[in-house]
Every structure is written in structure tokens, then in C-alpha cells.
Amino acid sequence: GFYGVNAIFDPPVDISDGGSYNFTVVFVFSNLISANSENTFNLDFPMYPSLTEKSSVCNVTVVLPIEASYEGEPSHSFNQTTLGPYRVLKHTKAPLEAFVKDFAWLRFKHSDFPLIENEEVRREIILDEVGQSHLSDSYRIVNRGIKKLSDISLGLPRGAYQVSAWDTFGSLPASVEEKNVTTYTNVTVTLRGPLKMGNRGEFTVKYLLPRGTYVFQEDWRSFNLSFAMLERFHWTVKKLTVSLTLPEGAEFVQRETFVQGVNPTLVQKETFQEKAVFTIFNATSLHNLQFSVAYTYLIFWASFRP
């Protein structure tokens, strides 16, 4: 079968009298890469787009992972080039018939290419009374590679510190690379036991974010949090849940529409505290996951808490 897309141009595009217009359509496919051994992988993919009209030429480009090498004989002929650390494969089809359905495969080799299925990420953001942000990122992953998965590297937000890793049994070893509040923090978490192919693992990374980096005070009682629901990741996350808890006494401004592009799936208002929950399915790095939340808070509220 075919998946179709209808591109709507607003305002309309004028290509009369031999005019032209360039635009891009992006599709994200899952489960196209499979492990043939610990270090060799097969890529199965649709070779050409299925267009409703005949095209004079179609250029196909495959960019392999960094430091991957091209192995064996593919199903179609490719010309090999390099772009920095990337191996680039190119193929030209002229003409390309309408509604073509052609699948391709190739094999590549990589010494360290974990195949990870990210089933769910739960990010919890808690803002305290002094402007610090407490974050907890929980992951549920599945190892789809033949090679056992012993550790996993993650990118954390800029300025993250006091990083620790946990699972249901307690703390986990974590190697942290952090410099200052202006640089991003990296962490490598060692799992409690290696994950074999098809096994599932869960762990949590906790950390703090510096005051004033993401929360901005606009006046004596107005604040704004500018953040990303998830950043510096290269996976497809089947389910991404982000919860944001305000300090006691704070209130959201325009709580039904306060996030740019994403509306909360749930807003909870307790006696002294408000919490918003956002849920996104099949999130990728191509999505705009930046958001901005406005809230009001009296900095002296804690001193007069009922």
C-alpha cells in the first residue's frame, strides 16, 4: 500500500508560465534497520517516492551513521562519496514512473551502533520557591541489536548538574561530563545488567538546572519558563510525557493555551499547587518540542503559607 500526503500552500504558489517551486516533505520510518551480527546491519527501505506523476529524474541519497562502512552488494547500484565522517551513497533514476513501488536493501558495518527502541520517556519538571528546576527523566527502552547493551549515553540540558542515575533497585553508575552553565552536559549510564536482544530496561536520570538559565522573572510576580520537552536525542520516542509542577502558591497564566504549539492533556489544581501534563506520541528530533510557560508567583508566598 501507499501513504499519501497532501501539501497545502498558503498562500497559493504560482508556477504558471514555466515557473517552479521547491518544497520538502519529511517521513519518519521505524524498524528499517535490523542487526545481522554484532557489528553488521541491514537497511531495508523504499527506494523511490511514489509520485502521482511521472518525474524526469529522481536522486536518491543514503547517509550512513558516523564511521560506518559500506559492506557487500546492495540491491541497487550506488556511487560512494564522503561528507566529513559520514559515508554517503547516491543513486539516480531517470525517468521515474508514477506510482513506482521498489524496495531496496544494503548492508553496513559499525563497531558501536546500538539498536535501541525507545518505548517511553517521562520527564518530570518541578520548580521550587527559589527558582531552581528539579528534573527527573525516566526511560523505558528495548535492545533490538544482537550485541548486549551495557550502557547508554544521553545528552542533558545546558548547565545540568548534580546528575545521578537510578533504577528500581537503587543508584546506578553514571559518568558525567559537565563544564559550566553555558555548556551542555553529557552522561553515560551503566545499566545494572547487560540487556540482551529483545530485553527491556528502565532507568531514571535526575539532575538540577541552574537558576536563571531557563526561568526568567519579568516583573515582581510574573515568571516565564522556556524549555524543551526533550532535547539532544536522535530516537523516535513512542510516548513522551512531560509534567510541570509549579512552586506552591504559583498559578499558570492562560492555562489552556499557555504552551506554544502543544496543549496540555491535563491541568491539575490542588490546594496550593498547580501541575500541567503534556503527552506526545511518536516524538522525533524533527518535531519542535520547545515550549514557553508563563506563571505568576509571589516570592514571599512561602513565608505567609497558610
Disulfide bonds with the S-S distance in Angstrom:
none
